[in-house]
Amino acid sequence: VFAVGNNGNILHYDGSTWTRMTVPTTAHLTGVWGTSGTDVFAVGAGGVILRYDGATWTSMTSGTSSRLMAAWGTSRSGLR
């Protein structure tokens, strides 16, 4: 389970413990979606999009500076 919030905070729950993850932003994050624990996307203020590959969160280009409120998709290639 992943949860997002203020100041770029992303928490991961592994079934027993919540852990704060290291991310490349301090933006307010508002949405998270993924297909697995190794393919997760988080979005937020300033058009921030982050992708988690199971090891590292990396920034993606969104093409907007608007706040992104949610992320969803139907497959890894189907992020909307």
KAJO-V289097 format. One record per helix or strand of 2 or more residues. SS is the DSSP state (H for helix, E for strand). FROM is the first residue (numbers start at 1). LEN is the number of residues. If there is no record, write none. Layout:
ss->SS from->FROM len->LEN
ss->SS from->FROM len->LEN
This chain:
ss->E from->2 len->3
ss->H from->6 len->3
ss->E from->10 len->4
ss->E from->18 len->3
ss->E from->29 len->8
ss->E from->39 len->6
ss->H from->45 len->3
ss->E from->49 len->4
ss->E from->57 len->4
ss->H from->76 len->3
